[in-house]
Amino acid sequence: MQRYFIDLSYNGRDFHGWQIQPNAITVQKVIEDCLCKLHSNKEVKVVGCGRTDTGVHAKHYVLHVNLEDTVDLEKFIFTLNRMLPATISIHGVLAVSEDMHARFSATSRTYRYFIHNEKDAFMHDQSWYLPSEMDFNAMNEASKFLLGKQDFTSLSKLHTDVKTNICTVSSAQWVIQSTSEAYFEITADRFLRNMVRATVGTLMEVGLGKITPNKVKSILEAKDRQAASVSVPAHGLFLWKVEY
């Protein structure tokens, strides 16, 4: 058996997230079905670098798969792309050692959350339309409290099955793209369920002047999901980059 890393991207609009679940169309399920057909209907399982929720996109996603036969990489990419829907694109395939793991070997992940404040018919499913003026200076000041190794219970979905809520955030900032568009970018060694969307929702409260930047520090220290703001919609969120 040879292990391969597959680099891909997907528009999450039509999927109930990455992970296979009963009675739902997911990215993992669609890819496994195509790989099964490519290998004489033998069952093929893939392991992803992480889980994305319904409606969340991935600019860069990595999975690994073990295959019995040697793959002609160029032909494999071409054939798999023809089989997959337009919302999933395969960008590269790489043979790796058997101890490489798409999820556990990753050293960092970067997410971006996009917002715009002028209505745009072409951005409605990939950026959150928020027709309000935001104080990005205050939001970036608040973002500094996210840096470092700390407990992110206040910004995590409740009752998940993780062993720890400790994450190490190496960067977090708002980037203004134009007078009407901006995005929040955050990089960490790992992320908790719903962490980025809850973080953006809380920083929005700062940007709207509802809480001060320093309040974010006390929210994190509370280790209580009820202390933070509600999560923002899924469609503005992208898994942007995975590093190994």
TORLUM-499153 format. One record per residue (C-alpha): chain; residue number from 1; x, y, z; residue in one letter. Coordinates in Angstrom, 1 decimal, padded with zeros to 4 digits, always signed. Layout:
// TORLUM-499153
PT  chain  resi    east   north      up  resn
PT      A   NUM       X       Y       Z     a
...
This chain:
// TORLUM-499153
PT  chain  resi    east   north      up  resn
PT      A     1  +000.0  +000.0  +000.0     m
PT      A     2  +001.2  +003.5  -000.8     q
PT      A     3  +000.0  +006.6  +001.1     r
PT      A     4  -000.8  +009.7  -000.8     y
PT      A     5  -001.6  +013.3  +000.2     f
PT      A     6  -004.2  +015.0  -002.0     i
PT      A     7  -004.4  +018.8  -002.1     d
PT      A     8  -007.9  +020.1  -002.9     l
PT      A     9  -010.3  +022.9  -002.5     s
PT      A    10  -014.1  +023.1  -002.3     y
PT      A    11  -017.0  +025.4  -002.1     n
PT      A    12  -019.0  +024.3  +000.9     g
PT      A    13  -022.3  +025.7  -000.2     r
PT      A    14  -023.8  +022.4  -001.4     d
PT      A    15  -022.3  +020.2  +001.4     f
PT      A    16  -023.1  +019.3  +005.0     h
PT      A    17  -019.5  +019.8  +005.9     g
PT      A    18  -016.5  +017.6  +005.3     w
PT      A    19  -017.2  +014.5  +007.5     q
PT      A    20  -019.4  +011.7  +006.5     i
PT      A    21  -022.8  +011.6  +008.2     q
PT      A    22  -026.0  +009.7  +007.7     p
PT      A    23  -028.5  +011.0  +005.1     n
PT      A    24  -026.4  +014.0  +004.1     a
PT      A    25  -024.1  +014.9  +001.2     i
PT      A    26  -020.6  +015.7  +002.5     t
PT      A    27  -017.3  +016.4  +000.7     v
PT      A    28  -015.7  +013.2  +002.2     q
PT      A    29  -018.5  +011.0  +000.9     k
PT      A    30  -018.4  +012.4  -002.6     v
PT      A    31  -014.7  +011.9  -002.8     i
PT      A    32  -014.7  +008.4  -001.4     e
PT      A    33  -017.5  +007.4  -003.9     d
PT      A    34  -015.4  +008.7  -006.8     c
PT      A    35  -012.2  +006.9  -005.6     l
PT      A    36  -014.2  +003.7  -005.2     c
PT      A    37  -015.3  +003.9  -008.8     k
PT      A    38  -011.7  +004.5  -009.9     l
PT      A    39  -010.6  +001.3  -008.1     h
PT      A    40  -013.1  -001.3  -009.4     s
PT      A    41  -015.7  -000.5  -006.8     n
PT      A    42  -013.4  -001.4  -003.9     k
PT      A    43  -014.0  +000.5  -000.7     e
PT      A    44  -011.6  +003.4  -000.4     v
PT      A    45  -011.4  +005.5  +002.8     k
PT      A    46  -009.8  +008.9  +003.1     v
PT      A    47  -008.7  +010.9  +006.2     v
PT      A    48  -009.0  +014.7  +006.1     g
PT      A    49  -006.9  +017.3  +007.8     c
PT      A    50  -009.9  +018.5  +009.8     g
PT      A    51  -013.6  +018.9  +009.9     r
PT      A    52  -015.5  +021.8  +008.4     t
PT      A    53  -019.1  +022.5  +009.1     d
PT      A    54  -022.1  +022.9  +006.7     t
PT      A    55  -021.5  +025.8  +004.4     g
PT      A    56  -017.8  +026.3  +005.3     v
PT      A    57  -015.4  +026.4  +002.3     h
PT      A    58  -011.8  +025.3  +001.9     a
PT      A    59  -009.3  +027.1  -000.2     k
PT      A    60  -006.7  +024.6  +000.8     h
PT      A    61  -007.6  +021.2  +002.2     y
PT      A    62  -005.4  +018.0  +002.5     v
PT      A    63  -006.5  +014.4  +002.8     l
PT      A    64  -004.6  +011.2  +002.8     h
PT      A    65  -005.5  +007.9  +001.3     v
PT      A    66  -003.9  +004.4  +001.1     n
PT      A    67  -004.0  +002.8  -002.4     l
PT      A    68  -002.8  -000.6  -003.5     e
PT      A    69  -001.6  +000.4  -006.9     d
PT      A    70  +001.0  +002.9  -008.1     t
PT      A    71  -000.7  +006.1  -009.3     v
PT      A    72  +000.0  +007.9  -012.5     d
PT      A    73  -000.3  +011.3  -010.7     l
PT      A    74  -001.1  +013.4  -013.7     e
PT      A    75  -003.7  +011.0  -015.0     k
PT      A    76  -005.1  +010.5  -011.5     f
PT      A    77  -005.7  +014.2  -011.0     i
PT      A    78  -007.3  +014.6  -014.5     f
PT      A    79  -009.6  +011.7  -014.1     t
PT      A    80  -010.7  +012.5  -010.5     l
PT      A    81  -011.4  +016.1  -011.4     n
PT      A    82  -013.7  +015.0  -014.3     r
PT      A    83  -015.6  +012.7  -011.9     m
PT      A    84  -016.1  +015.3  -009.1     l
PT      A    85  -018.6  +018.1  -009.1     p
PT      A    86  -017.6  +021.6  -010.1     a
PT      A    87  -017.5  +022.6  -006.4     t
PT      A    88  -014.6  +020.3  -005.6     i
PT      A    89  -011.2  +020.7  -007.3     s
PT      A    90  -008.1  +018.4  -007.0     i
PT      A    91  -004.9  +020.4  -007.2     h
PT      A    92  -002.1  +017.9  -006.5     g
PT      A    93  -001.2  +014.4  -005.4     v
PT      A    94  +002.0  +013.4  -003.5     l
PT      A    95  +003.3  +010.1  -002.4     a
PT      A    96  +004.3  +010.3  +001.2     v
PT      A    97  +005.6  +007.9  +003.9     s
PT      A    98  +003.1  +005.7  +005.8     e
PT      A    99  +003.6  +007.7  +009.0     d
PT      A   100  +002.4  +010.9  +007.5     m
PT      A   101  -001.1  +011.8  +008.6     h
PT      A   102  -003.3  +014.5  +007.0     a
PT      A   103  -004.7  +015.6  +010.4     r
PT      A   104  -002.0  +014.8  +013.1     f
PT      A   105  +001.1  +015.7  +011.0     s
PT      A   106  -000.2  +019.2  +010.3     a
PT      A   107  +001.8  +021.9  +012.2     t
PT      A   108  -000.6  +024.8  +011.7     s
PT      A   109  -003.9  +025.7  +010.0     r
PT      A   110  -005.0  +029.2  +008.8     t
PT      A   111  -008.6  +030.3  +008.5     y
PT      A   112  -010.0  +033.4  +006.9     r
PT      A   113  -013.5  +034.9  +007.5     y
PT      A   114  -014.7  +037.4  +004.8     f
PT      A   115  -017.1  +040.2  +005.3     i
PT      A   116  -018.5  +043.0  +003.1     h
PT      A   117  -020.7  +046.0  +003.8     n
PT      A   118  -022.0  +046.8  +000.3     e
PT      A   119  -024.5  +044.3  -001.2     k
PT      A   120  -022.9  +042.2  -003.9     d
PT      A   121  -024.8  +039.5  -005.9     a
PT      A   122  -021.6  +037.6  -006.5     f
PT      A   123  -020.4  +037.4  -002.9     m
PT      A   124  -023.5  +036.3  -001.1     h
PT      A   125  -022.3  +032.7  -000.5     d
PT      A   126  -018.7  +033.4  +000.2     q
PT      A   127  -018.7  +036.5  +002.4     s
PT      A   128  -021.0  +037.8  +005.1     w
PT      A   129  -022.9  +040.9  +004.2     y
PT      A   130  -022.9  +043.2  +007.2     l
PT      A   131  -024.1  +046.8  +006.3     p
PT      A   132  -022.4  +048.5  +009.3     s
PT      A   133  -019.3  +050.5  +009.8     e
PT      A   134  -016.7  +048.6  +011.8     m
PT      A   135  -013.8  +049.9  +013.9     d
PT      A   136  -011.0  +047.7  +012.6     f
PT      A   137  -008.4  +049.3  +014.8     n
PT      A   138  -010.3  +048.3  +017.9     a
PT      A   139  -010.9  +044.8  +016.4     m
PT      A   140  -007.1  +044.3  +015.8     n
PT      A   141  -006.4  +045.5  +019.3     e
PT      A   142  -008.8  +042.9  +020.7     a
PT      A   143  -007.2  +040.3  +018.4     s
PT      A   144  -003.9  +040.5  +020.3     k
PT      A   145  -005.6  +038.8  +023.3     f
PT      A   146  -006.0  +035.7  +021.2     l
PT      A   147  -002.3  +035.2  +020.7     l
PT      A   148  -000.3  +032.5  +022.5     g
PT      A   149  -001.1  +029.3  +024.2     k
PT      A   150  -004.3  +029.4  +026.2     q
PT      A   151  -007.7  +027.9  +026.9     d
PT      A   152  -010.4  +028.7  +024.3     f
PT      A   153  -013.4  +027.1  +026.0     t
PT      A   154  -015.2  +030.4  +025.8     s
PT      A   155  -014.9  +030.3  +022.0     l
PT      A   156  -015.7  +026.6  +021.5     s
PT      A   157  -018.8  +024.6  +020.7     k
PT      A   158  -020.1  +023.1  +023.9     l
PT      A   159  -020.0  +019.3  +024.7     h
PT      A   160  -017.4  +018.3  +022.1     t
PT      A   161  -015.3  +015.2  +022.5     d
PT      A   162  -011.9  +016.8  +022.5     v
PT      A   163  -009.4  +016.1  +025.4     k
PT      A   164  -008.3  +019.7  +025.7     t
PT      A   165  -009.4  +023.2  +024.8     n
PT      A   166  -005.8  +024.5  +024.8     i
PT      A   167  -004.7  +026.0  +021.5     c
PT      A   168  -001.7  +028.1  +020.5     t
PT      A   169  -002.5  +031.0  +018.2     v
PT      A   170  +000.5  +032.4  +016.3     s
PT      A   171  -001.3  +035.2  +014.4     s
PT      A   172  -004.7  +036.9  +014.3     a
PT      A   173  -005.6  +040.1  +012.5     q
PT      A   174  -008.2  +041.9  +010.4     w
PT      A   175  -007.1  +042.8  +006.9     v
PT      A   176  -008.9  +045.6  +005.0     i
PT      A   177  -009.1  +044.7  +001.3     q
PT      A   178  -011.1  +047.7  +000.0     s
PT      A   179  -013.6  +050.3  +001.3     t
PT      A   180  -016.3  +047.6  +001.4     s
PT      A   181  -014.4  +044.3  +002.0     e
PT      A   182  -012.3  +042.8  +004.8     a
PT      A   183  -011.3  +039.5  +006.3     y
PT      A   184  -010.1  +038.1  +009.6     f
PT      A   185  -007.1  +035.7  +009.4     e
PT      A   186  -006.1  +033.5  +012.2     i
PT      A   187  -003.4  +030.8  +012.4     t
PT      A   188  -003.0  +028.2  +015.2     a
PT      A   189  -001.7  +024.7  +015.8     d
PT      A   190  -005.2  +023.4  +016.2     r
PT      A   191  -008.8  +024.7  +016.3     f
PT      A   192  -011.9  +023.8  +018.3     l
PT      A   193  -015.3  +023.2  +016.9     r
PT      A   194  -016.9  +026.6  +016.0     n
PT      A   195  -013.9  +028.4  +017.3     m
PT      A   196  -013.3  +030.8  +014.4     v
PT      A   197  -016.9  +031.7  +013.9     r
PT      A   198  -017.4  +032.4  +017.7     a
PT      A   199  -014.1  +034.5  +017.7     t
PT      A   200  -015.3  +036.6  +014.7     v
PT      A   201  -018.7  +037.1  +016.3     g
PT      A   202  -017.0  +038.3  +019.5     t
PT      A   203  -014.6  +040.6  +017.6     l
PT      A   204  -017.6  +042.1  +015.7     m
PT      A   205  -019.0  +043.2  +019.1     e
PT      A   206  -015.8  +045.1  +019.5     v
PT      A   207  -016.0  +046.6  +016.0     g
PT      A   208  -019.6  +047.8  +016.6     l
PT      A   209  -018.6  +049.4  +019.9     g
PT      A   210  -020.7  +047.1  +022.0     k
PT      A   211  -017.7  +045.9  +024.1     i
PT      A   212  -014.2  +047.2  +024.6     t
PT      A   213  -011.1  +045.4  +023.2     p
PT      A   214  -010.0  +044.5  +026.8     n
PT      A   215  -013.3  +042.6  +027.3     k
PT      A   216  -012.0  +039.9  +025.0     v
PT      A   217  -009.3  +039.1  +027.6     k
PT      A   218  -011.9  +038.6  +030.3     s
PT      A   219  -014.1  +036.5  +028.0     i
PT      A   220  -011.2  +034.1  +027.4     l
PT      A   221  -010.4  +034.0  +031.1     e
PT      A   222  -014.1  +033.1  +031.9     a
PT      A   223  -013.8  +029.7  +030.1     k
PT      A   224  -017.5  +030.0  +029.5     d
PT      A   225  -019.2  +029.9  +026.1     r
PT      A   226  -022.0  +032.1  +027.4     q
PT      A   227  -019.5  +034.9  +028.0     a
PT      A   228  -018.7  +035.3  +024.3     a
PT      A   229  -020.9  +036.4  +021.4     s
PT      A   230  -022.9  +034.3  +019.0     v
PT      A   231  -021.2  +032.7  +016.0     s
PT      A   232  -021.3  +034.4  +012.7     v
PT      A   233  -022.7  +032.6  +009.6     p
PT      A   234  -020.8  +029.7  +008.1     a
PT      A   235  -020.6  +030.9  +004.5     h
PT      A   236  -018.0  +033.6  +005.1     g
PT      A   237  -015.5  +031.1  +006.5     l
PT      A   238  -012.6  +029.4  +004.6     f
PT      A   239  -010.0  +026.9  +005.7     l
PT      A   240  -007.2  +028.9  +003.9     w
PT      A   241  -004.0  +027.0  +004.4     k
PT      A   242  -002.6  +023.8  +006.1     v
PT      A   243  +001.1  +023.5  +006.9     e
PT      A   244  +003.1  +020.3  +007.5     y
